[in-house]
Amino acid sequence: MNKPHALAPFIKQRLIGDAKSPVILAAIRAAIAADPGPVLVFLDDWHDGDHVYAEMQVYSELVSSCGIMIVADTTFEDLTDTPVVVPSEKYPDAKNSNPRVALRRFFSERSDFQVVKDYTSTGISNFPDSVLRRII
């Protein structure tokens, strides 16, 4: 018999689908409304720059003041043309379309978030410059 994971009681809902779909977003908004408080958003989906940027636009609106948004795998750009990130059908141009490109685009248009350096690893990390705090 499988024993439940120790953190299982903290999981309120499991959603499967496109993170930007109206159905998924409505479920997330309802969960936030039912349990108000600080909101942390963790984005770790398809690493195409346009996709990540679109997620950042939608999910940044859910982050409360002083809340956190984490954009996973910003190191994708650093790893292009290595055995880890090679051109593929899914990522034909990872060097120019990746989570860090999305971050730069987001910051060129927005001033309500900033990188939280004390949460970012100073060593080897998949998440350099990816922890953002809403400052407004």
A tleap script that builds the chain and sets N, CA, C and O, in Angstrom:
source leaprc.protein.ff14SB
mol = sequence {
  NMET ASN LYS PRO HIE ALA LEU ALA PRO PHE
  ILE LYS GLN ARG LEU ILE GLY ASP ALA LYS
  SER PRO VAL ILE LEU ALA ALA ILE ARG ALA
  ALA ILE ALA ALA ASP PRO GLY PRO VAL LEU
  VAL PHE LEU ASP ASP TRP HIE ASP GLY ASP
  HIE VAL TYR ALA GLU MET GLN VAL TYR SER
  GLU LEU VAL SER SER CYS GLY ILE MET ILE
  VAL ALA ASP THR THR PHE GLU ASP LEU THR
  ASP THR PRO VAL VAL VAL PRO SER GLU LYS
  TYR PRO ASP ALA LYS ASN SER ASN PRO ARG
  VAL ALA LEU ARG ARG PHE PHE SER GLU ARG
  SER ASP PHE GLN VAL VAL LYS ASP TYR THR
  SER THR GLY ILE SER ASN PHE PRO ASP SER
  VAL LEU ARG ARG ILE CILE
}
set mol.1.N position { 0.847 -1.187 0.000 }
set mol.1.CA position { 0.000 0.000 0.000 }
set mol.1.C position { 0.888 1.244 0.000 }
set mol.1.O position { 1.815 1.351 0.803 }
set mol.2.N position { 0.601 2.186 -0.906 }
set mol.2.CA position { 1.373 3.420 -0.984 }
set mol.2.C position { 0.980 4.381 0.119 }
set mol.2.O position { -0.202 4.614 0.374 }
set mol.3.N position { 1.975 4.923 0.756 }
set mol.3.CA position { 1.759 5.910 1.795 }
set mol.3.C position { 1.658 7.290 1.132 }
set mol.3.O position { 2.481 7.603 0.272 }
set mol.4.N position { 0.679 8.126 1.500 }
set mol.4.CA position { 0.558 9.455 0.895 }
set mol.4.C position { 1.801 10.298 1.196 }
set mol.4.O position { 2.422 10.156 2.249 }
set mol.5.N position { 2.144 11.159 0.271 }
set mol.5.CA position { 3.276 12.062 0.453 }
set mol.5.C position { 2.983 13.004 1.614 }
set mol.5.O position { 1.834 13.392 1.826 }
set mol.6.N position { 4.010 13.371 2.360 }
set mol.6.CA position { 3.837 14.227 3.538 }
set mol.6.C position { 3.233 15.590 3.190 }
set mol.6.O position { 2.563 16.197 4.025 }
set mol.7.N position { 3.459 16.070 1.981 }
set mol.7.CA position { 2.922 17.379 1.594 }
set mol.7.C position { 1.548 17.301 0.928 }
set mol.7.O position { 0.976 18.329 0.567 }
set mol.8.N position { 1.021 16.097 0.766 }
set mol.8.CA position { -0.269 15.916 0.095 }
set mol.8.C position { -1.397 16.768 0.706 }
set mol.8.O position { -2.229 17.277 -0.045 }
set mol.9.N position { -1.456 16.941 2.014 }
set mol.9.CA position { -2.543 17.757 2.574 }
set mol.9.C position { -2.515 19.219 2.126 }
set mol.9.O position { -3.526 19.914 2.218 }
set mol.10.N position { -1.364 19.687 1.643 }
set mol.10.CA position { -1.251 21.077 1.224 }
set mol.10.C position { -1.672 21.304 -0.226 }
set mol.10.O position { -1.783 22.450 -0.663 }
set mol.11.N position { -1.902 20.250 -0.959 }
set mol.11.CA position { -2.317 20.372 -2.361 }
set mol.11.C position { -3.836 20.429 -2.396 }
set mol.11.O position { -4.521 19.472 -2.032 }
set mol.12.N position { -4.341 21.558 -2.836 }
set mol.12.CA position { -5.789 21.758 -2.830 }
set mol.12.C position { -6.434 21.381 -4.151 }
set mol.12.O position { -7.613 21.030 -4.196 }
set mol.13.N position { -5.660 21.453 -5.227 }
set mol.13.CA position { -6.260 21.239 -6.534 }
set mol.13.C position { -5.159 20.888 -7.531 }
set mol.13.O position { -4.050 21.419 -7.459 }
set mol.14.N position { -5.471 20.001 -8.448 }
set mol.14.CA position { -4.550 19.643 -9.525 }
set mol.14.C position { -5.224 19.998 -10.839 }
set mol.14.O position { -6.319 19.523 -11.141 }
set mol.15.N position { -4.552 20.842 -11.615 }
set mol.15.CA position { -5.114 21.296 -12.879 }
set mol.15.C position { -4.236 20.798 -14.015 }
set mol.15.O position { -3.011 20.900 -13.949 }
set mol.16.N position { -4.853 20.265 -15.048 }
set mol.16.CA position { -4.121 19.780 -16.207 }
set mol.16.C position { -4.688 20.476 -17.434 }
set mol.16.O position { -5.890 20.418 -17.693 }
set mol.17.N position { -3.812 21.136 -18.188 }
set mol.17.CA position { -4.252 21.829 -19.393 }
set mol.17.C position { -3.317 22.977 -19.709 }
set mol.17.O position { -2.285 23.145 -19.060 }
set mol.18.N position { -3.679 23.766 -20.706 }
set mol.18.CA position { -2.911 24.935 -21.101 }
set mol.18.C position { -2.989 25.965 -19.981 }
set mol.18.O position { -4.078 26.386 -19.590 }
set mol.19.N position { -1.847 26.363 -19.476 }
set mol.19.CA position { -1.797 27.284 -18.343 }
set mol.19.C position { -2.475 28.616 -18.627 }
set mol.19.O position { -2.861 29.321 -17.694 }
set mol.20.N position { -2.627 28.971 -19.893 }
set mol.20.CA position { -3.244 30.240 -20.247 }
set mol.20.C position { -4.714 30.098 -20.640 }
set mol.20.O position { -5.350 31.088 -21.005 }
set mol.21.N position { -5.252 28.906 -20.572 }
set mol.21.CA position { -6.652 28.726 -20.989 }
set mol.21.C position { -7.584 29.396 -19.988 }
set mol.21.O position { -7.287 29.435 -18.794 }
set mol.22.N position { -8.693 29.915 -20.460 }
set mol.22.CA position { -9.656 30.560 -19.558 }
set mol.22.C position { -10.142 29.635 -18.433 }
set mol.22.O position { -10.384 30.097 -17.318 }
set mol.23.N position { -10.282 28.358 -18.712 }
set mol.23.CA position { -10.763 27.416 -17.695 }
set mol.23.C position { -9.729 27.286 -16.563 }
set mol.23.O position { -10.078 27.342 -15.384 }
set mol.24.N position { -8.476 27.117 -16.934 }
set mol.24.CA position { -7.420 26.986 -15.926 }
set mol.24.C position { -7.284 28.284 -15.134 }
set mol.24.O position { -7.204 28.261 -13.906 }
set mol.25.N position { -7.258 29.415 -15.840 }
set mol.25.CA position { -7.128 30.706 -15.153 }
set mol.25.C position { -8.303 30.969 -14.216 }
set mol.25.O position { -8.110 31.506 -13.125 }
set mol.26.N position { -9.506 30.602 -14.620 }
set mol.26.CA position { -10.677 30.790 -13.755 }
set mol.26.C position { -10.546 29.951 -12.491 }
set mol.26.O position { -10.888 30.411 -11.402 }
set mol.27.N position { -10.056 28.727 -12.631 }
set mol.27.CA position { -9.874 27.859 -11.457 }
set mol.27.C position { -8.827 28.439 -10.514 }
set mol.27.O position { -8.996 28.403 -9.295 }
set mol.28.N position { -7.768 28.963 -11.067 }
set mol.28.CA position { -6.712 29.554 -10.234 }
set mol.28.C position { -7.218 30.819 -9.539 }
set mol.28.O position { -6.970 31.023 -8.350 }
set mol.29.N position { -7.922 31.659 -10.281 }
set mol.29.CA position { -8.480 32.872 -9.660 }
set mol.29.C position { -9.455 32.517 -8.537 }
set mol.29.O position { -9.475 33.175 -7.497 }
set mol.30.N position { -10.255 31.487 -8.747 }
set mol.30.CA position { -11.204 31.059 -7.715 }
set mol.30.C position { -10.468 30.553 -6.476 }
set mol.30.O position { -10.885 30.830 -5.352 }
set mol.31.N position { -9.380 29.816 -6.676 }
set mol.31.CA position { -8.595 29.314 -5.534 }
set mol.31.C position { -7.975 30.468 -4.757 }
set mol.31.O position { -7.934 30.442 -3.526 }
set mol.32.N position { -7.495 31.473 -5.470 }
set mol.32.CA position { -6.910 32.640 -4.798 }
set mol.32.C position { -7.984 33.394 -4.025 }
set mol.32.O position { -7.749 33.821 -2.895 }
set mol.33.N position { -9.147 33.561 -4.616 }
set mol.33.CA position { -10.243 34.277 -3.952 }
set mol.33.C position { -10.717 33.537 -2.704 }
set mol.33.O position { -11.102 34.162 -1.717 }
set mol.34.N position { -10.688 32.204 -2.749 }
set mol.34.CA position { -11.153 31.401 -1.614 }
set mol.34.C position { -10.152 31.374 -0.463 }
set mol.34.O position { -10.520 31.094 0.677 }
set mol.35.N position { -8.906 31.661 -0.757 }
set mol.35.CA position { -7.864 31.607 0.273 }
set mol.35.C position { -6.934 32.799 0.085 }
set mol.35.O position { -5.784 32.630 -0.321 }
set mol.36.N position { -7.424 34.010 0.379 }
set mol.36.CA position { -6.623 35.202 0.111 }
set mol.36.C position { -5.355 35.237 0.952 }
set mol.36.O position { -5.292 34.687 2.052 }
set mol.37.N position { -4.380 35.881 0.412 }
set mol.37.CA position { -3.099 36.021 1.083 }
set mol.37.C position { -2.022 36.206 0.034 }
set mol.37.O position { -2.329 36.398 -1.142 }
set mol.38.N position { -0.777 36.151 0.439 }
set mol.38.CA position { 0.305 36.321 -0.533 }
set mol.38.C position { 0.234 35.257 -1.628 }
set mol.38.O position { -0.108 34.103 -1.370 }
set mol.39.N position { 0.559 35.662 -2.840 }
set mol.39.CA position { 0.517 34.751 -3.984 }
set mol.39.C position { 1.910 34.595 -4.559 }
set mol.39.O position { 2.589 35.581 -4.845 }
set mol.40.N position { 2.331 33.355 -4.725 }
set mol.40.CA position { 3.569 33.011 -5.395 }
set mol.40.C position { 3.198 32.274 -6.668 }
set mol.40.O position { 2.403 31.335 -6.635 }
set mol.41.N position { 3.770 32.696 -7.792 }
set mol.41.CA position { 3.538 32.037 -9.073 }
set mol.41.C position { 4.853 31.433 -9.524 }
set mol.41.O position { 5.889 32.097 -9.508 }
set mol.42.N position { 4.810 30.176 -9.926 }
set mol.42.CA position { 5.985 29.467 -10.425 }
set mol.42.C position { 5.692 29.023 -11.852 }
set mol.42.O position { 4.857 28.147 -12.075 }
set mol.43.N position { 6.379 29.627 -12.817 }
set mol.43.CA position { 6.160 29.316 -14.237 }
set mol.43.C position { 7.227 28.357 -14.726 }
set mol.43.O position { 8.409 28.700 -14.762 }
set mol.44.N position { 6.816 27.162 -15.100 }
set mol.44.CA position { 7.746 26.153 -15.618 }
set mol.44.C position { 6.994 25.302 -16.620 }
set mol.44.O position { 6.474 24.235 -16.293 }
set mol.45.N position { 6.949 25.791 -17.837 }
set mol.45.CA position { 6.155 25.165 -18.885 }
set mol.45.C position { 7.028 25.092 -20.130 }
set mol.45.O position { 8.233 24.860 -20.037 }
set mol.46.N position { 6.440 25.284 -21.249 }
set mol.46.CA position { 7.148 25.310 -22.518 }
set mol.46.C position { 8.096 26.506 -22.496 }
set mol.46.O position { 7.674 27.600 -22.121 }
set mol.47.N position { 9.362 26.339 -22.885 }
set mol.47.CA position { 10.387 27.369 -22.723 }
set mol.47.C position { 10.577 28.274 -23.932 }
set mol.47.O position { 11.593 28.962 -24.026 }
set mol.48.N position { 9.636 28.290 -24.844 }
set mol.48.CA position { 9.665 29.228 -25.959 }
set mol.48.C position { 9.453 30.641 -25.414 }
set mol.48.O position { 8.589 30.851 -24.563 }
set mol.49.N position { 10.226 31.602 -25.893 }
set mol.49.CA position { 10.169 32.958 -25.364 }
set mol.49.C position { 8.796 33.597 -25.441 }
set mol.49.O position { 8.360 34.223 -24.475 }
set mol.50.N position { 8.098 33.456 -26.568 }
set mol.50.CA position { 6.768 34.054 -26.696 }
set mol.50.C position { 5.779 33.424 -25.730 }
set mol.50.O position { 4.931 34.110 -25.158 }
set mol.51.N position { 5.894 32.110 -25.551 }
set mol.51.CA position { 4.997 31.406 -24.629 }
set mol.51.C position { 5.247 31.859 -23.189 }
set mol.51.O position { 4.306 32.164 -22.456 }
set mol.52.N position { 6.515 31.901 -22.790 }
set mol.52.CA position { 6.852 32.323 -21.427 }
set mol.52.C position { 6.406 33.762 -21.193 }
set mol.52.O position { 5.858 34.081 -20.138 }
set mol.53.N position { 6.636 34.621 -22.167 }
set mol.53.CA position { 6.220 36.018 -22.038 }
set mol.53.C position { 4.699 36.116 -21.849 }
set mol.53.O position { 4.228 36.858 -20.987 }
set mol.54.N position { 3.941 35.377 -22.644 }
set mol.54.CA position { 2.480 35.397 -22.524 }
set mol.54.C position { 2.042 34.912 -21.141 }
set mol.54.O position { 1.120 35.473 -20.549 }
set mol.55.N position { 2.698 33.874 -20.626 }
set mol.55.CA position { 2.383 33.412 -19.266 }
set mol.55.C position { 2.717 34.486 -18.239 }
set mol.55.O position { 1.949 34.718 -17.305 }
set mol.56.N position { 3.857 35.137 -18.410 }
set mol.56.CA position { 4.243 36.190 -17.470 }
set mol.56.C position { 3.208 37.306 -17.451 }
set mol.56.O position { 2.869 37.821 -16.385 }
set mol.57.N position { 2.707 37.681 -18.614 }
set mol.57.CA position { 1.696 38.738 -18.698 }
set mol.57.C position { 0.436 38.340 -17.933 }
set mol.57.O position { -0.099 39.135 -17.161 }
set mol.58.N position { -0.030 37.134 -18.142 }
set mol.58.CA position { -1.270 36.676 -17.516 }
set mol.58.C position { -1.082 36.454 -16.012 }
set mol.58.O position { -1.875 36.938 -15.205 }
set mol.59.N position { -0.041 35.728 -15.646 }
set mol.59.CA position { 0.121 35.340 -14.245 }
set mol.59.C position { 0.663 36.452 -13.364 }
set mol.59.O position { 0.458 36.422 -12.151 }
set mol.60.N position { 1.344 37.425 -13.934 }
set mol.60.CA position { 1.835 38.542 -13.118 }
set mol.60.C position { 0.670 39.288 -12.486 }
set mol.60.O position { 0.813 39.857 -11.404 }
set mol.61.N position { -0.474 39.292 -13.147 }
set mol.61.CA position { -1.648 39.980 -12.609 }
set mol.61.C position { -2.211 39.276 -11.372 }
set mol.61.O position { -2.973 39.874 -10.612 }
set mol.62.N position { -1.846 38.029 -11.172 }
set mol.62.CA position { -2.331 37.281 -10.009 }
set mol.62.C position { -1.421 37.450 -8.791 }
set mol.62.O position { -1.819 37.131 -7.671 }
set mol.63.N position { -0.221 37.944 -9.004 }
set mol.63.CA position { 0.751 38.084 -7.923 }
set mol.63.C position { 0.398 39.305 -7.084 }
set mol.63.O position { 0.266 40.415 -7.598 }
set mol.64.N position { 0.250 39.078 -5.795 }
set mol.64.CA position { -0.102 40.155 -4.885 }
set mol.64.C position { 1.093 41.090 -4.681 }
set mol.64.O position { 2.225 40.744 -5.017 }
set mol.65.N position { 0.832 42.259 -4.134 }
set mol.65.CA position { 1.900 43.195 -3.813 }
set mol.65.C position { 2.908 42.513 -2.894 }
set mol.65.O position { 2.523 41.894 -1.902 }
set mol.66.N position { 4.157 42.619 -3.206 }
set mol.66.CA position { 5.270 41.966 -2.500 }
set mol.66.C position { 5.307 40.456 -2.737 }
set mol.66.O position { 6.146 39.762 -2.164 }
set mol.67.N position { 4.408 39.947 -3.574 }
set mol.67.CA position { 4.406 38.527 -3.910 }
set mol.67.C position { 5.538 38.196 -4.871 }
set mol.67.O position { 6.235 39.083 -5.364 }
set mol.68.N position { 5.707 36.919 -5.126 }
set mol.68.CA position { 6.832 36.412 -5.913 }
set mol.68.C position { 6.330 35.702 -7.168 }
set mol.68.O position { 5.320 34.999 -7.141 }
set mol.69.N position { 7.056 35.900 -8.264 }
set mol.69.CA position { 6.856 35.128 -9.482 }
set mol.69.C position { 8.214 34.573 -9.888 }
set mol.69.O position { 9.188 35.317 -10.005 }
set mol.70.N position { 8.272 33.271 -10.100 }
set mol.70.CA position { 9.514 32.605 -10.491 }
set mol.70.C position { 9.358 32.119 -11.927 }
set mol.70.O position { 8.388 31.443 -12.266 }
set mol.71.N position { 10.319 32.470 -12.753 }
set mol.71.CA position { 10.336 32.038 -14.154 }
set mol.71.C position { 11.439 30.990 -14.264 }
set mol.71.O position { 12.624 31.313 -14.183 }
set mol.72.N position { 11.044 29.750 -14.448 }
set mol.72.CA position { 11.997 28.635 -14.426 }
set mol.72.C position { 12.908 28.630 -15.649 }
set mol.72.O position { 12.556 29.103 -16.730 }
set mol.73.N position { 14.073 28.083 -15.429 }
set mol.73.CA position { 15.011 27.726 -16.494 }
set mol.73.C position { 15.488 28.890 -17.341 }
set mol.73.O position { 15.605 28.769 -18.561 }
set mol.74.N position { 15.765 30.022 -16.698 }
set mol.74.CA position { 16.352 31.139 -17.436 }
set mol.74.C position { 17.746 30.787 -17.951 }
set mol.74.O position { 18.268 31.453 -18.845 }
set mol.75.N position { 18.332 29.761 -17.396 }
set mol.75.CA position { 19.640 29.312 -17.863 }
set mol.75.C position { 19.578 28.661 -19.243 }
set mol.75.O position { 20.613 28.388 -19.851 }
set mol.76.N position { 18.377 28.416 -19.730 }
set mol.76.CA position { 18.181 27.840 -21.059 }
set mol.76.C position { 19.011 28.589 -22.100 }
set mol.76.O position { 19.626 27.980 -22.976 }
set mol.77.N position { 19.017 29.906 -21.993 }
set mol.77.CA position { 19.784 30.726 -22.937 }
set mol.77.C position { 21.286 30.424 -22.844 }
set mol.77.O position { 21.969 30.348 -23.866 }
set mol.78.N position { 21.790 30.256 -21.633 }
set mol.78.CA position { 23.221 29.982 -21.425 }
set mol.78.C position { 23.625 28.613 -21.957 }
set mol.78.O position { 24.782 28.388 -22.310 }
set mol.79.N position { 22.665 27.708 -22.011 }
set mol.79.CA position { 22.967 26.327 -22.390 }
set mol.79.C position { 22.716 26.021 -23.869 }
set mol.79.O position { 22.880 24.877 -24.293 }
set mol.80.N position { 22.322 27.020 -24.656 }
set mol.80.CA position { 22.080 26.749 -26.067 }
set mol.80.C position { 23.367 26.299 -26.736 }
set mol.80.O position { 24.463 26.741 -26.391 }
set mol.81.N position { 23.205 25.433 -27.673 }
set mol.81.CA position { 24.317 24.846 -28.429 }
set mol.81.C position { 25.223 23.970 -27.564 }
set mol.81.O position { 26.378 23.731 -27.917 }
set mol.82.N position { 24.709 23.501 -26.453 }
set mol.82.CA position { 25.393 22.484 -25.652 }
set mol.82.C position { 24.559 21.210 -25.786 }
set mol.82.O position { 23.451 21.262 -26.320 }
set mol.83.N position { 25.053 20.094 -25.324 }
set mol.83.CA position { 24.234 18.870 -25.407 }
set mol.83.C position { 22.913 18.958 -24.642 }
set mol.83.O position { 22.006 18.159 -24.877 }
set mol.84.N position { 22.803 19.915 -23.738 }
set mol.84.CA position { 21.581 20.060 -22.947 }
set mol.84.C position { 20.469 20.738 -23.758 }
set mol.84.O position { 19.314 20.316 -23.698 }
set mol.85.N position { 20.812 21.775 -24.506 }
set mol.85.CA position { 19.824 22.526 -25.280 }
set mol.85.C position { 20.313 22.622 -26.730 }
set mol.85.O position { 21.104 23.496 -27.084 }
set mol.86.N position { 19.829 21.719 -27.532 }
set mol.86.CA position { 20.178 21.714 -28.951 }
set mol.86.C position { 18.934 22.070 -29.756 }
set mol.86.O position { 17.816 21.821 -29.306 }
set mol.87.N position { 19.115 22.649 -30.943 }
set mol.87.CA position { 17.931 22.941 -31.760 }
set mol.87.C position { 17.093 21.676 -31.975 }
set mol.87.O position { 17.626 20.597 -32.237 }
set mol.88.N position { 15.797 21.832 -31.860 }
set mol.88.CA position { 14.872 20.715 -32.024 }
set mol.88.C position { 13.588 21.244 -32.637 }
set mol.88.O position { 13.437 22.448 -32.840 }
set mol.89.N position { 12.669 20.346 -32.928 }
set mol.89.CA position { 11.377 20.777 -33.456 }
set mol.89.C position { 10.655 21.664 -32.445 }
set mol.89.O position { 10.014 22.647 -32.815 }
set mol.90.N position { 10.763 21.309 -31.176 }
set mol.90.CA position { 10.106 22.078 -30.125 }
set mol.90.C position { 10.794 23.418 -29.891 }
set mol.90.O position { 10.127 24.429 -29.668 }
set mol.91.N position { 12.124 23.431 -29.939 }
set mol.91.CA position { 12.910 24.644 -29.687 }
set mol.91.C position { 13.890 24.874 -30.836 }
set mol.91.O position { 15.087 24.636 -30.679 }
set mol.92.N position { 13.401 25.334 -31.992 }
set mol.92.CA position { 14.294 25.500 -33.142 }
set mol.92.C position { 15.317 26.615 -32.959 }
set mol.92.O position { 16.383 26.578 -33.574 }
set mol.93.N position { 15.010 27.614 -32.119 }
set mol.93.CA position { 15.923 28.740 -31.935 }
set mol.93.C position { 15.988 29.131 -30.464 }
set mol.93.O position { 15.623 30.247 -30.093 }
set mol.94.N position { 16.447 28.221 -29.645 }
set mol.94.CA position { 16.472 28.444 -28.198 }
set mol.94.C position { 17.353 29.617 -27.800 }
set mol.94.O position { 17.123 30.231 -26.758 }
set mol.95.N position { 18.338 29.934 -28.593 }
set mol.95.CA position { 19.214 31.062 -28.256 }
set mol.95.C position { 18.453 32.386 -28.287 }
set mol.95.O position { 18.737 33.275 -27.484 }
set mol.96.N position { 17.497 32.531 -29.192 }
set mol.96.CA position { 16.761 33.784 -29.346 }
set mol.96.C position { 15.333 33.724 -28.841 }
set mol.96.O position { 14.622 34.728 -28.884 }
set mol.97.N position { 14.904 32.577 -28.367 }
set mol.97.CA position { 13.542 32.419 -27.873 }
set mol.97.C position { 13.574 31.472 -26.681 }
set mol.97.O position { 13.560 30.251 -26.839 }
set mol.98.N position { 13.616 32.057 -25.481 }
set mol.98.CA position { 13.776 31.277 -24.256 }
set mol.98.C position { 13.248 32.090 -23.072 }
set mol.98.O position { 12.854 33.242 -23.252 }
set mol.99.N position { 13.231 31.513 -21.864 }
set mol.99.CA position { 12.699 32.242 -20.713 }
set mol.99.C position { 13.419 33.562 -20.407 }
set mol.99.O position { 12.772 34.523 -19.991 }
set mol.100.N position { 14.734 33.631 -20.603 }
set mol.100.CA position { 15.436 34.887 -20.302 }
set mol.100.C position { 15.067 35.970 -21.318 }
set mol.100.O position { 14.954 37.140 -20.954 }
set mol.101.N position { 14.882 35.600 -22.569 }
set mol.101.CA position { 14.410 36.560 -23.572 }
set mol.101.C position { 13.052 37.107 -23.138 }
set mol.101.O position { 12.800 38.308 -23.241 }
set mol.102.N position { 12.185 36.229 -22.656 }
set mol.102.CA position { 10.867 36.655 -22.166 }
set mol.102.C position { 11.017 37.606 -20.979 }
set mol.102.O position { 10.305 38.607 -20.891 }
set mol.103.N position { 11.935 37.297 -20.071 }
set mol.103.CA position { 12.189 38.170 -18.919 }
set mol.103.C position { 12.602 39.563 -19.372 }
set mol.103.O position { 12.067 40.560 -18.889 }
set mol.104.N position { 13.556 39.632 -20.301 }
set mol.104.CA position { 14.014 40.941 -20.782 }
set mol.104.C position { 12.863 41.724 -21.415 }
set mol.104.O position { 12.727 42.928 -21.194 }
set mol.105.N position { 12.049 41.042 -22.189 }
set mol.105.CA position { 10.902 41.698 -22.819 }
set mol.105.C position { 9.923 42.211 -21.762 }
set mol.105.O position { 9.442 43.341 -21.842 }
set mol.106.N position { 9.641 41.370 -20.781 }
set mol.106.CA position { 8.742 41.731 -19.682 }
set mol.106.C position { 9.256 42.983 -18.963 }
set mol.106.O position { 8.493 43.918 -18.719 }
set mol.107.N position { 10.545 43.000 -18.628 }
set mol.107.CA position { 11.114 44.141 -17.909 }
set mol.107.C position { 11.204 45.390 -18.777 }
set mol.107.O position { 11.228 46.502 -18.249 }
set mol.108.N position { 11.256 45.234 -20.085 }
set mol.108.CA position { 11.289 46.419 -20.948 }
set mol.108.C position { 9.945 47.140 -20.951 }
set mol.108.O position { 9.870 48.312 -21.320 }
set mol.109.N position { 8.896 46.453 -20.546 }
set mol.109.CA position { 7.546 47.015 -20.562 }
set mol.109.C position { 6.961 47.242 -19.172 }
set mol.109.O position { 5.961 47.946 -19.025 }
set mol.110.N position { 7.571 46.657 -18.166 }
set mol.110.CA position { 6.975 46.689 -16.830 }
set mol.110.C position { 7.988 47.179 -15.804 }
set mol.110.O position { 9.177 46.872 -15.893 }
set mol.111.N position { 7.510 47.936 -14.838 }
set mol.111.CA position { 8.374 48.384 -13.748 }
set mol.111.C position { 7.829 47.964 -12.385 }
set mol.111.O position { 8.346 48.389 -11.352 }
set mol.112.N position { 6.790 47.134 -12.381 }
set mol.112.CA position { 6.166 46.730 -11.127 }
set mol.112.C position { 6.755 45.445 -10.549 }
set mol.112.O position { 6.274 44.951 -9.529 }
set mol.113.N position { 7.786 44.902 -11.186 }
set mol.113.CA position { 8.499 43.730 -10.679 }
set mol.113.C position { 9.994 44.018 -10.706 }
set mol.113.O position { 10.475 44.800 -11.526 }
set mol.114.N position { 10.714 43.381 -9.804 }
set mol.114.CA position { 12.175 43.462 -9.826 }
set mol.114.C position { 12.757 42.106 -9.459 }
set mol.114.O position { 12.113 41.306 -8.780 }
set mol.115.N position { 13.973 41.856 -9.909 }
set mol.115.CA position { 14.666 40.617 -9.568 }
set mol.115.C position { 15.028 40.666 -8.093 }
set mol.115.O position { 15.511 41.686 -7.601 }
set mol.116.N position { 14.799 39.575 -7.395 }
set mol.116.CA position { 15.137 39.465 -5.980 }
set mol.116.C position { 16.456 38.710 -5.894 }
set mol.116.O position { 16.484 37.481 -5.955 }
set mol.117.N position { 17.526 39.440 -5.754 }
set mol.117.CA position { 18.855 38.836 -5.802 }
set mol.117.C position { 19.134 37.918 -4.615 }
set mol.117.O position { 19.869 36.941 -4.758 }
set mol.118.N position { 18.561 38.210 -3.445 }
set mol.118.CA position { 18.839 37.365 -2.280 }
set mol.118.C position { 18.156 36.005 -2.364 }
set mol.118.O position { 18.464 35.122 -1.563 }
set mol.119.N position { 17.245 35.809 -3.304 }
set mol.119.CA position { 16.637 34.502 -3.517 }
set mol.119.C position { 17.298 33.748 -4.665 }
set mol.119.O position { 16.991 32.579 -4.899 }
set mol.120.N position { 18.190 34.401 -5.371 }
set mol.120.CA position { 18.793 33.816 -6.555 }
set mol.120.C position { 20.147 33.220 -6.204 }
set mol.120.O position { 20.953 33.840 -5.511 }
set mol.121.N position { 20.378 32.032 -6.684 }
set mol.121.CA position { 21.634 31.345 -6.409 }
set mol.121.C position { 22.813 32.106 -6.989 }
set mol.121.O position { 22.731 32.650 -8.090 }
set mol.122.N position { 23.907 32.143 -6.243 }
set mol.122.CA position { 25.136 32.750 -6.764 }
set mol.122.C position { 26.036 31.692 -7.384 }
set mol.122.O position { 27.068 32.020 -7.969 }
set mol.123.N position { 25.662 30.450 -7.264 }
set mol.123.CA position { 26.425 29.359 -7.864 }
set mol.123.C position { 25.740 28.891 -9.132 }
set mol.123.O position { 25.037 29.660 -9.788 }
set mol.124.N position { 25.942 27.655 -9.469 }
set mol.124.CA position { 25.304 27.078 -10.643 }
set mol.124.C position { 23.819 26.904 -10.347 }
set mol.124.O position { 23.442 26.359 -9.310 }
set mol.125.N position { 22.987 27.370 -11.263 }
set mol.125.CA position { 21.550 27.337 -11.033 }
set mol.125.C position { 20.801 27.321 -12.354 }
set mol.125.O position { 21.268 27.885 -13.344 }
set mol.126.N position { 19.647 26.681 -12.371 }
set mol.126.CA position { 18.746 26.763 -13.522 }
set mol.126.C position { 17.884 28.017 -13.450 }
set mol.126.O position { 17.130 28.304 -14.380 }
set mol.127.N position { 17.989 28.756 -12.372 }
set mol.127.CA position { 17.099 29.888 -12.140 }
set mol.127.C position { 17.843 31.199 -11.866 }
set mol.127.O position { 17.388 31.980 -11.029 }
set mol.128.N position { 18.954 31.468 -12.529 }
set mol.128.CA position { 19.585 32.767 -12.264 }
set mol.128.C position { 18.664 33.882 -12.754 }
set mol.128.O position { 18.031 33.743 -13.801 }
set mol.129.N position { 18.585 34.945 -12.035 }
set mol.129.CA position { 17.785 36.132 -12.378 }
set mol.129.C position { 16.307 35.851 -12.591 }
set mol.129.O position { 15.638 36.590 -13.313 }
set mol.130.N position { 15.794 34.812 -11.985 }
set mol.130.CA position { 14.420 34.408 -12.301 }
set mol.130.C position { 13.413 34.578 -11.174 }
set mol.130.O position { 12.227 34.319 -11.374 }
set mol.131.N position { 13.843 35.000 -10.013 }
set mol.131.CA position { 12.922 35.231 -8.904 }
set mol.131.C position { 12.565 36.703 -8.900 }
set mol.131.O position { 13.424 37.564 -8.707 }
set mol.132.N position { 11.280 36.987 -9.116 }
set mol.132.CA position { 10.808 38.367 -9.246 }
set mol.132.C position { 9.834 38.692 -8.126 }
set mol.132.O position { 9.020 37.857 -7.732 }
set mol.133.N position { 9.926 39.908 -7.620 }
set mol.133.CA position { 8.971 40.375 -6.594 }
set mol.133.C position { 8.156 41.519 -7.170 }
set mol.133.O position { 8.680 42.417 -7.828 }
set mol.134.N position { 6.863 41.461 -6.904 }
set mol.134.CA position { 6.004 42.585 -7.301 }
set mol.134.C position { 6.214 43.704 -6.297 }
set mol.134.O position { 6.037 43.503 -5.096 }
set mol.135.N position { 6.589 44.876 -6.776 }
set mol.135.CA position { 6.933 45.961 -5.866 }
set mol.135.C position { 5.833 47.019 -5.769 }
set mol.135.O position { 5.967 47.987 -5.021 }
set mol.136.N position { 4.767 46.838 -6.509 }
set mol.136.CA position { 3.669 47.805 -6.469 }
set mol.136.C position { 2.409 47.094 -6.017 }
set mol.136.O position { 1.353 47.716 -5.910 }
savepdb mol mol.pdb
quit
